[in-house]
Amino acid sequence: MKILVTGTSGFLGNAIRHHLINKGYDTYGTTRSRPPEDDKEFHFDITKDSCRKTFNNIKFDIIIHCIGLTDESAPYWLLEQINVFGTKKILKYAKTINCKHFIFLSSVSVYGINVMGQNRTENSVKVSPHSYINKYGMTKAQAELEVMKAGIPYTVLRLPLMIGKGDKMVTPELVDLIKDNKVYYLGSGNKLISIMPVENLCVLISILVEKGALNQSLHAPSFHISLDSFVKEHSLLAKLPLQIRQGSVQFFLINLPNIRKIILFYSWRGSHFIDSKIRNLIPEYHDVTSWKNALQENIGQVMA
C-alpha cells in the first residue's frame, strides 16, 4: 500500500507522515518550505507544479491532503488558488491513478460565523460560497464540495483547534498574548471549545487507512473544555502570570489579528462541536494523549 501525504512541511502533514512511517506504511510526502527529508518526499508547489511530473505517475492507494492556507489576511485569490484549485489538482491526479481513499483535512471554519456556538453538528449551516466574511472557511467549504463530487471514495475530517508538538499558531499566539497582558474576553470564557491533539489525529488517520473511506464529512474526535481552562493551562505550563481583561466587540473588530480575534470571540460563545458521529462509526478509536499533555509537549519549544 502506497500513501501520499501532502503538505509534510506543515504541522499536521509532517506529524501524520512520520506516524504512518513508524507504523510501517510506505508513505510519501510533499514539501514546499524546506528541502525533502528523503527520496520519498517531493518538493511540490501546489500552485505551479504538475502532479504527474512530480509524482512520476506513482499510483498511490491513499492520498491524505493536508495542504492549506489558513491566513485570513491573505488575498482571496491566493486562498482560493491553494485551498480550492489546489485540492482540485490533487483530486484530478487521484482519479487518474484510481486512488482508493482520499482523506481531506478540512476545518470547522466551513461553518462561517456558526463556528462560534455550542453543540454544533455536521448538519450545521456552512458558510455561503459567496461570503467574504470568512475567506478561509469559504474556500474550505468549496474544497469539500470538490472532494464530494470527484467520484473518489473519501473521508472529510473537519478539524477544530489543533494543538501539540509542532503547533506554530495556537499555542505560540496565546503565549504571546499572556506575555503581553493582552488576553481579552468578551464574556466569562466558560463556554466550551473543541480542541484536538495532533497525536490523536495521527491515530485516527492510521485507523482510517485500514478501515477505508466513510464517504462522509465528520467532526474529528475532540476534547471539549472551557476556553478559560485552555488559557489558564497555557499560563500554568509557561509559568507566566495571567491577567484577563474584558474587551468589546468594537475592540475585537478593529484591533486584533486573526488568531487573537478567535480567542476573544470564543470567550463569548465558545466553539463546541459534537463528535459522537465519528466515535460511533469508528469505535476502535481511543484518545492516546490528553490535551494537557499535548500542550506540555509544545510549550517547551515555544518558550525556548
C-alpha positions, -999 to +999 in steps of 0.1 A: +000+000+000+014+034-010+002+065+008+008+101-002+006+129+025+006+164+010+019+193+030+045+174+050+065+206+057+034+217+077+023+210+113-002+183+105+012+167+074+047+163+090+032+145+121+009+123+100+036+111+076+061+103+104+034+084+123+025+063+093+061+056+085+066+044+121+035+022+117+053+005+087+034+021+058+051+030+025+045+068+029+054+096+006+051+133+012+053+168-004+072+198+010+074+234-002+091+254+026+120+231+034+142+206+014+128+170+012+139+147+040+143+116+019+138+102-016+101+096-009+094+133-001+089+156-032+094+193-034+060+205-046+043+239-051+006+232-054+001+265-073+027+257-100+039+221-102+024+192-122+013+162-101+021+138-129+057+151-133+063+155-095+050+120-085+063+102-116+028+085-121+031+067-088-002+050-081-010+059-045-037+038-029-045+066-003-039+103-005-041+124+027-045+160+016-031+184+042-020+214+021-040+245+030-035+282+035-052+294+068-041+331+068-073+352+067-051+383+058-041+367+026-059+379-006-089+358-015-074+348-049-045+331-031-067+313-006-088+301-035-058+290-056-043+269-028-074+256-009-098+251-038-079+249-071-050+231-054-074+205-040-090+200-074-055+194-088-048+167-063-082+152-069-077+151-106-044+131-101-061+109-076-088+100-101-063+092-129-044+067-107-076+052-093-069+063-057-089+041-033-094+066-005-090+104-004-087+118+031-092+156+032-083+176+062-110+203+063-119+227+092-148+236+114-143+270+097-166+258+070-195+269+093-185+305+090-200+326+118-216+294+131-181+282+141-190+300+173-216+284+195-224+252+214-234+217+203-227+222+166-233+191+145-223+181+110-256+194+098-250+230+110-253+255+082-220+260+063-206+294+052-220+306+019-197+301-011-202+338-019-195+351+016-162+370+022-167+373+059-147+341+064-125+337+034-106+307+047-139+289+058-154+297+024-125+281+005-125+250+027-163+246+021-157+249-016-129+223-014-152+199+005-177+201-024-149+193-049-140+163-029-176+150-026-183+154-063-150+139-076-162+104-077-134+091-054-141+073-021-134+099+005-134+109+042-135+146+051-124+155+086-135+189+100-108+198+124-112+221+154-083+240+170-052+217+167-026+216+194+006+196+202+042+194+193+050+215+162+020+238+165+032+272+154-001+291+156-025+284+185-001+279+215+026+304+203+000+332+198-017+325+231+016+325+250+024+358+234-009+372+245-003+361+280+033+376+280+020+409+267-010+411+291-034+412+262-058+383+269-092+398+263-126+381+269-160+392+256-177+370+282-168+348+311-147+323+290-168+294+304-183+283+271-169+251+256-144+249+228-133+218+210-096+210+206-076+180+193-040+170+199-022+162+167-011+129+181-047+118+184-053+129+148-024+107+137-040+077+154-074+085+137-057+087+103-040+053+107-074+037+116-090+053+085-061+039+064-071+004+074-109+010+077-114+026+043-135+055+031-165+066+051-178+089+023-189+115+049-178+148+063-172+144+100-161+163+131-128+149+143-128+134+179-120+162+203-117+173+239-144+198+250-133+223+276-139+259+285-118+285+269-109+298+303-094+264+312-074+264+280-060+298+286-051+291+323-033+259+314-011+278+290-003+303+317+005+275+342+027+255+318+045+286+306+049+298+342+036+332+332+013+355+352-022+358+337-042+390+335-076+387+318-092+418+305-127+425+293-129+435+256-156+449+234-169+439+200-156+472+186-121+464+200-123+429+186-132+441+151-106+469+149-075+459+169-068+422+168-053+400+142-069+367+132-060+342+159-064+368+186-099+376+173-107+339+176-096+337+212-116+368+221-147+358+203-146+322+216-147+336+251-182+349+243-199+319+226-174+292+226-167+268+197-181+234+205-186+205+180-203+173+188-181+144+177-204+114+186-209+105+149-173+097+142-168+080+175-198+057+167-185+050+132-150+042+145-155+026+179-119+013+179-106+049+181-094+060+215-076+092+226-039+084+231-029+116+248-047+143+268-050+179+258-029+189+288-001+166+277-003+179+242+002+214+254+031+204+276+049+188+247+048+221+228+052+247+255+089+239+260+096+246+223+075+278+223+093+291+254+128+282+243 
